Structure formats: structure tokens, C-alpha cells
């Protein structure tokens, strides 16, 4: 993923930083055991748009982008992101997750879980060198991620709006790691704490918006998606039937037709409106940042991250 950047110095800096991140990921996923290296690099080669490392690199532009902790911080957030994908793949019942192969498609669940643990361990090793504040920030984000996964698994409590519950889950599961990307980038570069706070707010909203954009692109994914949840409690009998079909077994009669109906249903427009609200909130957070090419790039990401594309595993 690349934002629209007109500043040549920023373009060159981002390219160099992204190349360094890729090298760091290769080093971090190497093990003395060849099988572990193969397993750890499976998603590294295919997973997503590298949104989180990009946020770290852009956040560092509000301090010293050449500070020694910037690239390791970017590697840490991507390793954490990849580790969660291995664990999520085990939890998913469907054969695919957002049209990407499940991490355990070639290995059993135990190997997938342990590979995720290996990536978490590698991230922790790098994180330790960034200092206790970085460790604390990452730990808080991880706590939020786990909380979000639990809330997703247990579902909304009685009387809770399932849409509000879903948005809270996304803020914890997805938004927390994009938020920490901005905060760690600012911390590693020595940026002002107020800048770090603004970047964290921006990152969380951008992460939620990006995930919602994927849900609009694949509204009938086996995990709960906003378009499907917007059908919950519908007064229209046809919409209630559609919801029951979409949340029932894929083998159930009428499920394939229900998926086709959802792809042209007006509920997708409501999901796009919520995505746009999240993007607006991300843009609003940028108002606290100084005017510079990095801020312009973050602004352009508000469109790039939610642009209609083939579904990704940005997660």
C-alpha cells in the first residue's frame, strides 16, 4: 500500500524504510529449524498491504525518521499482525478468511498456533530493545486485541446493539494495532507526546475503516460483517429471512442465493456510510498534527486504505 506522496524526499525515505522493514521481517522469521522458517514466512510473503509498518514510518516523520528504533518498531507491529492471523486462522471455521488461504491450510492447527507464538516471541525480542515504554504500549494494545477477540466470540450481551458491539470489537481487534503503529513510530522517533496521541487516534479510526471496507467487499464472509449485522432485527420479513440464511450453515438450501442478494442489497450503502464516518474521524485526528508532507500522506491514506480493491488480509 502506498499513499499519494508528491514530496520526493518523503518518497525516497519511505521506499528505503519499507525495504529495511522487509529485510527485518526476513531476519525475524528465520529459525535454526527450517520448518519453522517456512511456516513463519508463509504469511509474510502474502499477507496484506503492510499498512501498519507504513504508519510507523510516516509517524516517525514527525520526529527523527532515521532514529535507530523506527524500523524495528515497524517490524514489531507487522510481526504482531501476522501472529494474530495465524491464531485467527485456527479460530475460523471457513476454509478461507477474506478470500486468502487460512494459515493452517498446509499445517494442522497446533503448528499454526505455535507459529503465531513464534512470531509473538520474535516481536517481543525486538520490542525489548525499544525500551520499557514501548513494551508497555504494545502490551496495552495486545490486551485490547485479546479483549476484542473474546467479545467477538461471546457476542453482544443481552439488549446490546449488535452493530455497536461489532464496531467496538473492530476498534479492539484491528484498531488497536493500527493505533499502536502510529504511537510507536512517534515514540521511536522522539516526536512530541501530543503528536503521538493524535497519530494513535488517527490509526485506530483508519484501521476500523480499512476493515469495514473489506467487509463491504466481502459482505457474506463467515465471520460477522457489518452488512450482515445491519440486517439483524430488520422489520422486513424478507430481510429477516436473508439474515437467517446468511448466518446459518453454508450448506443450507438458499445460502448461495442469499449471498448474491446481499451483494446488491441497500444495506451495503449503510455500511459504506459507517466506513465514511470512520474515515472522517481519522481525518479529524490529523488536525492536531503540523502541516507537512507526512501529514499529507496520512490524509491520502484515508482514501487509499478504503479504496475498492480485491479483499486483502489487512485484518
N, C-alpha and C positions, 0 to 999 in steps of 0.2 A: 504494500500500500504506500502510495506517495501523495502528499498534499501538493497543491499548486503553489510552487515557490518561484518567485521571479528574481530573488536575490542570489547572485551566482556564488557568493561566498557561503551562504547557507546551504545551497545545493551541494557544493563540494564537501562541506563539513558533514552533512547528513550521509552522503554516499560513503565517506571514509568511516564514519561511525557505524553505519549499518554493516559494512564489510568486516569491521572489527568485531561486531556482535556475532556475526556468522562464524567467524573463527573461534570466538569464545564459546559458542554453543558446541562446536565440534570438539573442543578440548574438554568441555564439561561433561559430554556424553560418552567420552572414551573410558573404557574399563580394561583392566587386565584380562577380563573374561570376554572373549569375542562375542558370545551370545548376548551378553548384557549390552555391549556397544551396539549391536544390531537392533536389539529391542528398543533401546533408548533413542536411537536415531530415526526410528520408523516415522514417528510423527514430526520430528524435527525437519524432515525432508518435505512434508506435505501439509503441515498444519498452518493454514491461515495466512493472514496478511501482515504479521509482525506489527500489529498496532501498538502493543504495549512497549516494546523496545523503542519504537518511533516516538512515543510520548516521552519516554525518558530522555532521549536525545534532544527533543525540542525543548523540554523543560530545562535542560542544562544550559540552554542558550540564554537564560535569564541570570546565569552566573558565569562560571568558567567552564565552557564546554570541553576543554581539554583536561579537566581535573581527573586524576587517576581512578576515581571511583565511578565515573559516569558509565563507561562500557560494562564493567562488572554489574552495576545496578540494572542495566538493560538486559544482561544475560540472566540475572536472577529472576526478573519478572517473567521472562519468556519460559524459563525452566519451570517456574511455578505454574504457569498457564498450561504447559504441556503435561505436567504431572497430573493436574486436575482432569485433563482429557482422558488419561489412562484410567483413572479411578471412575470417571463418569461413564466410560465405555462399558465397564463391568456392570454398572447400575442400569444401563439402558437395556430394555428387553428387545428393541428392534434390531435388525441386522445392520442398519445404517443410522448414523447420527448426523443430521443436517446434510444428507447426501454424501457424507465422507465415510470411508470404511471405519468400522469400530476398531479401536486399538487392539482388542483381543481377538480379531478375526483370524489371526495366524497363530496365536498362542492361547493357552487356556487362561481362565480368569485369575488364577494365582500369579502367573507370570506378569499379567497386565498390572495387577495391584503392586507387585514388588518392583516393577519397572517404574511405576509412578513414585514409589517410595525412594528409589534410587535417585530420581530427578529431584525430589524434595531434598534429599541429603546433599546432593551437589549444590543446589541453590543455597542451602544453609551454610555450606562451607565457604562459598563466595561471600555470603552476606556477613559472616563473622568478621571479615576483613574491612567491612564498611563502617563498623563501629556499633555501639550499643543502641544508638538512636535508630539506625537503620533496622536493626534486629527488632526493636520494639514496634516500629511502623509495620514491618512485614508480619509480625505476629498478630497485630490487631487486624490486619487485612485477612489473614488466614482464619482467624476466629470468625470474622464476618462471613467468609466463604462457607465454612462448615455450618454455621448457623443457617445460612440460606439453603444449603443442601438439605438440612433437617426439616426446615419449613416447607420446602418443596415436597419432600417425602411424606410428611404428615398432612399436608393440605391446610386450607384455611380453617380456623376454628369456627364453631357454630355462630352463624349470624354475620360472619366477616365477608365482605365483598370479595369474590374470588379474583377479580381484576386487580383490586388494590393489593391483595395478598401476592399476586404474581409479580407486580411491579416491585414490591418490597423484596421478593426473592431475587429478582434480577439485580436490584441495587446491591444486594449482599453477595450473590454468587459471581456476577460479572462486573458490576460497577466498582466493587471494592478493589479489584486488581488493576483496573484502568486508573482508578484514583491513586493507588499507591505508586503507579508508574510515574505520574506527574510529581508526586511528593518526593519520591526517591531521587528522581532526576534533579529536582531543585536542591535537595539536601546534599547530594554528591557534588554539585557544582558550587555550593556555597551561596545560593540565592537567598534573598530575603524571606523570612518565615511567612510574611503576608502573601508573597508570590507563591510559596509552596501551598498555602491554603487554597488560593484561587485555582491553582493547577489541579489540586485534588478534587475540588468541586466540579471543575470542567471535565476531568477524566471520568468521574463517576457517571455524570449525565451522558457523556459521549458513549461510554461503554453500554449503558442501558439502551440508548438509541440504536447503536450498532446491532445489538442483539435483537431488538424489536424489528429492525429492517430485515434480518434473516428470517424472523418468524413470519413476516408478511410474504417473503419469498417462498417459504415452505410452510404454509399455514396448517397443513394437516400432519406435521411431524408427530411422532408418537409421544414425545414429551408435550406437556401442556404449552400451548401457544396463545398469545393474546387474541387472535381472531377466533379461535375455538372458545376461549373463556368468555368472550363477549356474547356468545350465543347462550351461555348459561342463564337460566331464569328468564329466557325470552317469552314474551306473551304469545307470540305467533306459534301456532301448533306445528307448522312446517319447520320453523327454526328449532323448536324443541326436539323434533324428530331428528333433524340434522345433527344437533349436538349429541344426542344419544348414539347415533351411528358413528360419529367421529371419535367418540370416547370409548366405544366398545371395541371388541376384538376385530382385527383387520380382516379376519376370515369371515366375519359376519356378512350375511347377504345384504347387499345395498351399500357396503362400505366404500367400494370403488366409486360408485355414482355419487356418494356423499362428498368424497374428496373433490370430484370435478365440480360439484355445486358450490363448494366453499371457495374455489379459485375465482369464481365470478360473483361472489356474494357481496352485497354492500357493506358487510361488517369489515371487510378489508380496508375500506375508506376510513372507518373509525380507528382502526389500528394504525393507519398511516398518520392520522391526526395526533394520536398519542406519541408516535415517533417524532413528529414535528415539535411537539411540546418539549420533549426531552432535548432535542437539538437546540431549541430556543433557550432552555435553561443552561446548556453548555455554553452557548454564546454569551449569555448574560454574565457568566463567571469570568469571561475574558476581559470584561470592562475594568477589572481591578489590576490588569497587567499593563506594563508600559508599552507604548506603541513601538513595534519593532518588527523585522521580518519574521521572527519566530512566532509572534502573535498572529501575524497574517497567515502563516502556515497552519496554525491551530484553527483559525477561522475556516480555512478551506477544508480542513478535515471534517468539519461539521457536515459538509455535503459529501465528501468522498466516502466517509465511513458508512453512510446510509444510502449510497447510490445503488440503483438496481444492478445487481451482479449475480453471477452464479453463486449459490449459497456457499458460504465458507465455514471453516471451523474456528472462527474467531472466538466463539464461545462466550 
